[in-house]
Amino acid sequence: MAKELSDPFTHSHVVDADGTLAFRCATSIADWPWLALDPFDPIVVQSLNYYGPYETAVFRGVYAAGQWTALTQTEWRCGERGVGHAVRGVADAPRQGDDAGYRIRFYDEHDRLAYLMTGKGVVFRNRNFEQWRAGSKQDLATYSDAGKFVYAPAASVGVATQVESLVSDLNDETGLSVTGLVTRDNGFPPAHPYHSGSGDHVNASHLADACRQFACLVRREPQLLVNSGTMQFQRYVELDHPFVLEMAGEGESQQGMTMSISQAGEPCASVYLGWMSER
């Protein structure tokens, strides 16, 4: 994702002697509408998981603002139920070598741990990103039935408005898969009240949200509260084209669910979501 940081989410950065970087977080819902959601909502988590690593890396001079990056792996754990939205964070000192990545802890206004996030990514330094992506997008056959796609009812996937539903109902009697569709209309403002992103592809926040909705349908539990997860990315999921979410690995349990994401028959990501169930 690339975003010019004219209005950054993090601010007041200070690097300590040990290399850790402390910062403050924006708190205005008017400027950052997703702050109106539950702190554990995957949209909130993945928004923090973009702005925190990206903006702290820009502050350190690791890469320039506007440079294209891609998340390849992330893991997160939320704090105890009742914590509030993040107001500050601490990013570990940069690591070196093949295992280089990030670890950031976010804290709420009462100084309680709200999130622990780790991850890895890549920076497109020498590749013409836009040209490369244009060719990649052309590999998919044109999908002309977006207007006919039937999304699951908002109430069944725990969202307030129908535009926020990103997946179909369960595809078959086994309940092992759904089809997702994120378009330039339903995946970004002004149509969607909370999602944003580069507009180049389906972002991690879209995918995490779609996975939570899939889990809500499987468990028939619309208010399922996700509090941890891992995501591994193999390839981009393209906008305006359907993708499939399937139960994978050990499937669903009382503690969580493993699933895979594919598009046009190609594996794109593997996801595990852990939750606090009402059952």
N, C-alpha and C positions, 0 to 999 in steps of 0.2 A: 504494500500500500504506500502511496505517497500523499502527503498533505502539507501544504505550506502552513507554517506555524504562526500565522498572523494573530491568532487567538489561542495560545496554547492552554492545555488543561492543567499542566503542572507549572509551578513557578517557585520563586525564592530558593533556587538550588544552591546548596552548600556542600562542597567536598571536604570530608574530614581527613585527618592525617593518615588514617588507615585505608583511604581510597573509597570508602563508602560515600554515597551521595544522598543527602537528605533533601526533601522538597516538600512543598505544600501543594494541595489540590484545589482546583476550582470547586465551588459549591453551589453555583447559581443554576437552578432548574431552568430558568429562562434561556440561559446560554447552552445548557447541556441537558436537554429534556429527559434523557434516560435516567437521570438522578431521581426522577419521580417514581421509578420502579423499585421493587423490593431489592435491598442490597445484594441478595443472593441470585437475582435473575441473571441468566447467562449473558444477556445483552450488556448488563452493567459490568460483569466480570470481564468479558472480552473487549469491551471498550477500554477499561483500565489496562488490559493486557496489551493493547496497542499503544495508547498514549504514554503510559509509564515507561516501557522500554524504549520506544522511539524517541520521545522527547529527552529522556536522560542521556541517551546515546548522542543526540544532536548537541546537547549541552557539553558533553565531554569532548566533542569534536571527532567522534568515531566516524560519522558520515554527515553529509550536508543535508540540510532541510530540503525536501522535495525529491531526494534520492529514493528510488524504488527499492522496497524491501519485501521479503516474503517470509512469513512464519512457517517453520517446518515442524516444530514440536512444542507443545506447551502442557503444563500440568498446574492445577490450582487446587487450593483448599481454602474454604471460607472459615471464618472464626465461629465462635459460639453463637447460637441463635439469639437474636436481640442486639447484635452489634449494628452500628449505624454505617452510613456511607463513609468512604475514606475522606479524611481531611489532610493527611500527610502520608509520606512514604519514605522508605529507605531502600536504596538500590545497592547491592553488594559491589565491591570493587570489580572491575572487568577481569574476566578469566582469559587465559591464553591457551593456544593450541587447538586441537581438534574438538575438544569438549567445550570450547568457548560458548557462553550463553549468558543468560541473565537470571538473577533472583531478586525479587522485589517484595518487600513486606509493606502492606498498607494498614493504617491505623485509623480508628474513628475518633470523634471529638472527645471521647472519654479515655483515649489512649489504649483502647482494646484492639488486639489484632483482628483486623477485618478480613484480610486475604494474605495468603502466601502464594506467590506465582513464580514459576520457573519456565524457561523456554529457550529455544534456539531458532535462528533464522538465517537468511542469506541476504546479502546486499548486491544489487545489480550494478556493479561498478563499470564494467567494460562492455556491456551488451546494450544495444539499442532496444530498450524494453518495449516501447510502443510498437516498433516494427515487428519484433519477435512475437508479441502477443497478437497482433493483427493476423499473422499467419496461423497461429494456433487456433484462434476463434473460427477461422474459415474451415477448419477441419470438421466442424460439426455441421450436419445438414440443417437447413433452415427449419425452425419449428414455428408453425403458423397457427397453432391451436391454443395459444396462451389465453385467449379470451374465453375459451370453452373449458378451461381447467377448473375442476370443482375442488375447492379447498374444504378441509374439515371445518365444522361449525366452530366459531370462536369459543363458545362456552365449553366445548369438549377438549380444547387445547390450552385453556387457562389464559386467554387474552381478552382484552376488553372490547376490541372492535374486529370486524371480519377481515379488514385489510392486514391485520397482524398475523393471521393464520397463513403459514407458509407451506403446509403439507396437506395431502389428501387424507381422507379416511383410510383405515387399514385396508390394504389391497386385496386381501383374501381371507378366508375363514380361519386360517392358521394365525393371522395377526402378526406375521413376522416381518412385514415391510410396509412402507408408505412411499409415495412419490412426492417429491418436493419441487417447488418452482419459485425461484426468486427472480423478479423482473426489474427493469429500470423503473417501473411504475410502483410496484408494491414493496420494493426493498429499500427505498430512500425517501427523504423528505421531498415534497410536502405530504405525500400520500401516507407514508409510514411515520408514526409519531416519534419513534425512538431509534431506529436503525439509521446508520449513515455508512460512509466508506468511500473507497476510491472511485467506485463506479466502473471499474475495469473488470471485476469478477465478483463472484459470491464470496463475501468475506467470512472470517472465522466467527464473527458474532452472528451472522445469518445462520451458519451451519450449526453452531451450538444451540441457537434458539430452535431450529428445526428439529434437532435431536431431542431437546426437551419436550417439544410437542409430540413427537413420535412416542416418547416414553409415557406421556400423559394418556395417549390413546391406548397403549398396550395395557397400562395399569388401570384404565378407567378412573383416573385420579387427576382432574384438571389442575388442581392447585399443588401438584407435586413440587417440592422444594429441593432443587439441586444445590448441593453444597460442596461438591468436589468434581474433578474430572481430569481427563487427559485427552489430548488430540494429537494425532500424527498425520501430516499432510504429504501426499505423494504427487499430486498434480492439482492445478486449478479446477474449480467448479465454475462453469461459465454461466453468466446471466442469461435469462430468457430461454433457457433450455431445461427440461426436466432432469432431475437426478433422483436416484433411488437410495433410500435408507433401509437397511436390512439388519435384523438382529444377527449378531455374530458371536463367535467364541462361546463363552458360557451363557450367553443370552441374558435373560432378565432374572434378578433375584430380589430379595427384600432390601438389599443394600444398594443395588445399582444395575446398570445394563450396558452391555458392550454392543456396538453396532458398527456397520461399515457404510461408507458413502461411495457410490459409483455414478458415472455419467456416461451414456453411450457405450456401456459395457466395459469402461475403463475404471479401475479402482482409483479413488481420489483421496480418501481419508479413512482413518479408523478412530473411533471415539469411545470413551468410557465415561459415563455419568454416574456419580454417586449421589444419593439423596437422603432427605429426611422425610420419611413417609408418614402419612396420617394413619396408616393401617396398624 
